[in-house]
Amino acid sequence: MTAPHTVAPQTAPGVKPELTHPCARCGAPVPIDTGLCERCNPLGLRDVSSSQVHGIAIAGVFLFVVVLAVAAKFALAGIGPFEAAIAPPVADTGGLTLTLTVTNKGSSTGQSTCQVTDPADRTGNPGAFVLTPQIDGGETRTFSQHVTVLGSAVRPLEIECSGP
């Protein structure tokens, strides 16, 4: 007994086989420029163009970005501005211990990033960046932070805090 023999369909020499892809609904092979087969689209209605599909996708991404921006606005509303002061630094192993006093002038709890710099430094050194703890709206917190990027020489420093 021999296995059944199948023959692949042959195309005429010099004729390219028709490019196909699966029907979007049932998976039947359809020409490359068609989305649905005759069975799924018996009236021959026009397919959705690729520009319409891409337009819907781009509109969805744009809408998502707008929703995120609005959500961020509400989440960050009332935080800051932050006002800060720095006490004279204290030399510590390999760096300085900074004591910062930060006030949240807003109505909501938040935290700030403060930049501590040496006003006499003309090298372009960005200084040290310190993240404050959570500060309730209208409250002031004093905290200490050890930094090494400013060296260990005690000198006057400046501080500037930015909101979220």
C-alpha positions in Angstrom: 0.0 0.0 0.0 1.4 3.4 -0.9 0.7 6.8 0.5 -1.6 9.0 -1.5 0.2 11.3 -3.9 -0.7 15.0 -4.0 0.4 17.3 -6.8 1.0 21.0 -6.1 -0.9 23.2 -8.5 1.3 24.4 -11.3 1.3 27.9 -12.8 2.0 28.6 -16.4 5.6 29.5 -17.1 6.3 33.2 -16.8 3.1 33.9 -14.8 3.5 35.0 -11.2 1.3 33.3 -8.6 -1.3 35.7 -7.2 -0.3 37.2 -3.8 -2.9 36.4 -1.1 -3.5 36.8 2.6 -6.2 35.4 4.9 -9.6 37.0 5.0 -10.0 39.3 8.1 -13.0 37.3 9.3 -12.8 33.7 8.3 -9.2 33.2 7.1 -9.9 32.1 3.5 -7.3 33.2 1.0 -8.1 36.6 -0.7 -6.2 38.9 -3.0 -3.6 41.1 -1.3 -5.6 44.3 -2.0 -8.9 42.9 -0.5 -9.8 42.6 3.2 -12.8 40.2 3.1 -13.7 37.2 0.9 -16.9 36.9 -1.1 -18.6 34.8 1.6 -17.9 37.5 4.3 -18.6 40.4 2.1 -21.3 39.2 -0.3 -22.4 42.7 -1.4 -18.9 43.7 -2.3 -18.8 46.7 0.0 -15.6 48.7 0.0 -13.0 47.8 2.6 -11.7 50.3 5.2 -8.7 52.0 3.8 -5.4 51.8 5.6 -5.3 55.6 6.1 -8.6 55.3 8.0 -7.2 52.5 10.2 -4.0 54.4 10.9 -6.0 57.6 11.5 -8.1 55.8 14.2 -4.9 54.4 15.8 -3.3 57.9 15.9 -6.4 59.5 17.2 -6.5 56.9 20.0 -2.9 57.6 21.0 -3.5 61.3 20.9 -6.6 60.9 23.1 -4.7 58.7 25.6 -1.9 61.4 25.9 -4.6 64.1 26.5 -6.2 61.9 29.2 -2.8 61.4 30.9 -2.1 65.1 30.8 -5.4 65.9 32.4 -4.9 63.2 35.1 -1.4 64.5 35.8 -2.7 68.1 36.2 -5.3 67.0 38.8 -2.8 64.7 40.6 -0.2 67.5 40.9 -2.6 70.4 41.6 -1.8 72.4 44.7 1.7 71.1 45.2 4.3 73.8 45.6 5.9 76.2 45.0 8.6 75.3 47.5 10.7 77.8 49.4 14.1 76.7 50.8 16.9 77.7 53.1 20.2 76.1 53.9 22.2 76.2 57.1 26.0 76.4 57.0 27.3 73.0 55.9 29.2 70.7 58.2 32.3 68.8 57.1 31.7 65.0 57.3 33.6 61.9 56.0 34.2 62.4 52.3 31.7 65.2 51.9 29.3 67.7 53.6 26.2 67.3 55.7 23.6 69.8 54.6 20.7 70.9 56.8 17.8 72.1 54.6 14.6 73.8 55.6 11.9 73.6 52.9 8.4 75.0 53.0 5.6 73.8 50.7 3.6 76.9 49.9 0.9 74.9 48.1 -2.2 73.2 49.5 -1.4 69.6 48.8 1.2 67.2 50.1 4.3 66.8 47.8 8.0 66.7 47.5 10.6 68.7 45.7 14.0 68.3 44.1 16.4 70.9 45.5 19.7 71.9 43.8 22.5 72.9 46.1 25.3 74.9 44.4 28.4 76.8 45.2 27.9 80.4 44.0 31.7 80.9 43.8 32.2 77.8 41.5 32.6 78.9 37.9 33.4 75.4 36.5 29.8 74.6 35.5 29.5 72.0 38.3 25.7 71.5 38.6 26.1 70.9 42.4 24.1 68.4 44.5 20.5 67.4 43.9 18.5 66.5 47.0 15.0 65.0 47.1 13.0 66.3 50.0 10.7 64.1 52.1 6.9 64.5 51.7 5.9 67.9 52.9 2.2 68.7 53.7 0.7 71.8 52.1 1.6 74.9 54.1 4.1 73.1 56.3 7.9 73.4 56.8 10.3 70.5 57.2 13.9 70.6 58.3 16.1 67.6 57.3 19.8 66.7 56.8 21.4 65.0 53.9 25.0 63.9 53.3 26.4 64.8 49.9 29.8 64.1 48.3 29.7 65.9 45.0 30.4 69.3 46.5 33.6 68.1 48.2 34.4 68.5 51.9 35.4 72.1 52.1 33.0 74.2 54.2 31.8 77.3 52.3 28.6 79.2 51.7 26.1 77.4 49.5 22.9 78.3 47.7 19.7 76.2 47.3 16.8 76.3 44.9 13.9 73.9 45.0 11.5 73.2 42.2 8.0 71.7 42.2 6.8 68.6 40.5 
